[in-house]
Amino acid sequence: MQGGIRAIFSNGNVLKNAVLRHVRVVSPAMRPLMLTRHESTSAARIEEHGFESTTISDVLTAKGKGADGSWLWCTTDDSVYDAVKSMTQHNVGALVVVKPGEQKSVAGIITERDYLRKIIVQGRSSKSTKVGDIMTEENKLITVTPDTKVLKAMQLMTDNRIRHIPVINDTGMIGMVSIGDVVRAVVNEHRDELNRLNAYIQGGY
């Protein structure tokens, strides 16, 4: 996965630069015609819809309210067993942890990795161990805001070797995104941008 993500960063720039080189090497005789026809509208639209414009808010909106993770959480007093059971039932790999009775007060995060490393490997009981005992605490928690660009979120996740990242605003947690979510968003963004550049070259704008 790490190698695939690095390839997206690298290949995205390669593809963009290749297309832009194609624009620059258009026959000089044709450039005045192209610029006359498209300069005032197409260039502005390409600038407006440039690379790296998708935000985490866009990702959450695309996922929909039922899948954005805003309603999936556990408390520090819950057993690890119950937390893992909830992950399994909802097919997710992590849960935001909140303080008992304070749904919006984020205390940390518990992931499948925490369960494997701190329960299974150490031979502890998941039913008698509380989530608060093995979670990644708030002071070490890496988060993003709705306005964070997806490429920035991807960079944070790869640099810190994490696969899930909570989305926080002034009122508390509003969702969760996975590495799969941001990879899909980046791939779609690059595909859309290449389509726009191709349409610009061919006079589609």
SULNORFEN-V147031 format. One record per residue. N is the residue number from 1. RES is the residue in one small letter. PHI is phi in whole degrees, 0 to 359 (* if undefined). PSI is psi as a letter, one per 20 degrees, with the letter a starting at -180 (NA if undefined). Layout:
n->N res->RES phi->PHI psi->PSI
n->N res->RES phi->PHI psi->PSI
//
This chain:
n->1 res->m phi->* psi->g
n->2 res->q phi->300 psi->g
n->3 res->g phi->295 psi->h
n->4 res->g phi->295 psi->h
n->5 res->i phi->292 psi->g
n->6 res->r phi->299 psi->h
n->7 res->a phi->296 psi->h
n->8 res->i phi->296 psi->g
n->9 res->f phi->301 psi->g
n->10 res->s phi->290 psi->g
n->11 res->n phi->292 psi->h
n->12 res->g phi->300 psi->g
n->13 res->n phi->291 psi->h
n->14 res->v phi->298 psi->g
n->15 res->l phi->295 psi->g
n->16 res->k phi->298 psi->g
n->17 res->n phi->296 psi->h
n->18 res->a phi->296 psi->g
n->19 res->v phi->292 psi->g
n->20 res->l phi->295 psi->h
n->21 res->r phi->297 psi->h
n->22 res->h phi->297 psi->h
n->23 res->v phi->296 psi->g
n->24 res->r phi->289 psi->h
n->25 res->v phi->264 psi->j
n->26 res->v phi->301 psi->q
n->27 res->s phi->311 psi->p
n->28 res->p phi->305 psi->h
n->29 res->a phi->292 psi->h
n->30 res->m phi->271 psi->h
n->31 res->r phi->302 psi->g
n->32 res->p phi->300 psi->h
n->33 res->l phi->294 psi->g
n->34 res->m phi->297 psi->g
n->35 res->l phi->293 psi->h
n->36 res->t phi->298 psi->h
n->37 res->r phi->282 psi->h
n->38 res->h phi->240 psi->i
n->39 res->e phi->305 psi->g
n->40 res->s phi->283 psi->h
n->41 res->t phi->248 psi->g
n->42 res->s phi->293 psi->g
n->43 res->a phi->300 psi->g
n->44 res->a phi->295 psi->h
n->45 res->r phi->290 psi->h
n->46 res->i phi->295 psi->g
n->47 res->e phi->297 psi->g
n->48 res->e phi->296 psi->h
n->49 res->h phi->253 psi->l
n->50 res->g phi->292 psi->r
n->51 res->f phi->298 psi->q
n->52 res->e phi->65 psi->k
n->53 res->s phi->263 psi->i
n->54 res->t phi->288 psi->p
n->55 res->t phi->250 psi->r
n->56 res->i phi->297 psi->h
n->57 res->s phi->301 psi->g
n->58 res->d phi->298 psi->h
n->59 res->v phi->296 psi->g
n->60 res->l phi->296 psi->h
n->61 res->t phi->297 psi->g
n->62 res->a phi->295 psi->h
n->63 res->k phi->290 psi->h
n->64 res->g phi->90 psi->q
n->65 res->k phi->300 psi->h
n->66 res->g phi->287 psi->i
n->67 res->a phi->237 psi->j
n->68 res->d phi->278 psi->i
n->69 res->g phi->83 psi->j
n->70 res->s phi->293 psi->h
n->71 res->w phi->259 psi->j
n->72 res->l phi->260 psi->o
n->73 res->w phi->201 psi->r
n->74 res->c phi->221 psi->r
n->75 res->t phi->250 psi->r
n->76 res->t phi->296 psi->h
n->77 res->d phi->271 psi->i
n->78 res->d phi->292 psi->q
n->79 res->s phi->284 psi->q
n->80 res->v phi->300 psi->h
n->81 res->y phi->303 psi->g
n->82 res->d phi->294 psi->h
n->83 res->a phi->295 psi->g
n->84 res->v phi->293 psi->h
n->85 res->k phi->299 psi->g
n->86 res->s phi->295 psi->g
n->87 res->m phi->301 psi->g
n->88 res->t phi->296 psi->g
n->89 res->q phi->298 psi->h
n->90 res->h phi->257 psi->j
n->91 res->n phi->56 psi->l
n->92 res->v phi->234 psi->r
n->93 res->g phi->254 psi->j
n->94 res->a phi->200 psi->q
n->95 res->l phi->227 psi->p
n->96 res->v phi->288 psi->q
n->97 res->v phi->254 psi->p
n->98 res->v phi->241 psi->r
n->99 res->k phi->284 psi->q
n->100 res->p phi->307 psi->p
n->101 res->g phi->79 psi->j
n->102 res->e phi->230 psi->m
n->103 res->q phi->303 psi->h
n->104 res->k phi->268 psi->i
n->105 res->s phi->265 psi->n
n->106 res->v phi->286 psi->p
n->107 res->a phi->255 psi->i
n->108 res->g phi->165 psi->b
n->109 res->i phi->214 psi->q
n->110 res->i phi->239 psi->p
n->111 res->t phi->234 psi->r
n->112 res->e phi->302 psi->h
n->113 res->r phi->296 psi->h
n->114 res->d phi->300 psi->g
n->115 res->y phi->298 psi->g
n->116 res->l phi->294 psi->g
n->117 res->r phi->282 psi->h
n->118 res->k phi->255 psi->i
n->119 res->i phi->243 psi->f
n->120 res->i phi->297 psi->g
n->121 res->v phi->297 psi->h
n->122 res->q phi->272 psi->i
n->123 res->g phi->69 psi->k
n->124 res->r phi->270 psi->r
n->125 res->s phi->271 psi->p
n->126 res->s phi->288 psi->h
n->127 res->k phi->279 psi->h
n->128 res->s phi->257 psi->i
n->129 res->t phi->261 psi->p
n->130 res->k phi->276 psi->q
n->131 res->v phi->304 psi->g
n->132 res->g phi->299 psi->i
n->133 res->d phi->279 psi->h
n->134 res->i phi->236 psi->i
n->135 res->m phi->290 psi->r
n->136 res->t phi->278 psi->p
n->137 res->e phi->285 psi->r
n->138 res->e phi->303 psi->h
n->139 res->n phi->290 psi->i
n->140 res->k phi->249 psi->j
n->141 res->l phi->282 psi->p
n->142 res->i phi->261 psi->p
n->143 res->t phi->229 psi->r
n->144 res->v phi->229 psi->r
n->145 res->t phi->251 psi->r
n->146 res->p phi->302 psi->h
n->147 res->d phi->275 psi->i
n->148 res->t phi->296 psi->p
n->149 res->k phi->287 psi->q
n->150 res->v phi->297 psi->h
n->151 res->l phi->294 psi->h
n->152 res->k phi->294 psi->g
n->153 res->a phi->298 psi->g
n->154 res->m phi->298 psi->g
n->155 res->q phi->297 psi->g
n->156 res->l phi->299 psi->g
n->157 res->m phi->291 psi->g
n->158 res->t phi->287 psi->g
n->159 res->d phi->296 psi->h
n->160 res->n phi->259 psi->j
n->161 res->r phi->55 psi->l
n->162 res->i phi->238 psi->q
n->163 res->r phi->246 psi->i
n->164 res->h phi->221 psi->q
n->165 res->i phi->217 psi->p
n->166 res->p phi->289 psi->q
n->167 res->v phi->254 psi->p
n->168 res->i phi->238 psi->p
n->169 res->n phi->234 psi->a
n->170 res->d phi->297 psi->h
n->171 res->t phi->264 psi->i
n->172 res->g phi->128 psi->b
n->173 res->m phi->286 psi->p
n->174 res->i phi->239 psi->j
n->175 res->g phi->165 psi->a
n->176 res->m phi->218 psi->p
n->177 res->v phi->237 psi->q
n->178 res->s phi->253 psi->r
n->179 res->i phi->298 psi->h
n->180 res->g phi->296 psi->h
n->181 res->d phi->299 psi->g
n->182 res->v phi->287 psi->h
n->183 res->v phi->297 psi->g
n->184 res->r phi->300 psi->g
n->185 res->a phi->296 psi->g
n->186 res->v phi->294 psi->g
n->187 res->v phi->299 psi->g
n->188 res->n phi->296 psi->h
n->189 res->e phi->296 psi->g
n->190 res->h phi->294 psi->h
n->191 res->r phi->296 psi->g
n->192 res->d phi->296 psi->g
n->193 res->e phi->294 psi->g
n->194 res->l phi->295 psi->h
n->195 res->n phi->296 psi->h
n->196 res->r phi->294 psi->g
n->197 res->l phi->295 psi->h
n->198 res->n phi->295 psi->g
n->199 res->a phi->296 psi->h
n->200 res->y phi->296 psi->g
n->201 res->i phi->297 psi->g
n->202 res->q phi->273 psi->j
n->203 res->g phi->83 psi->k
n->204 res->g phi->282 psi->i
n->205 res->y phi->267 psi->NA
//
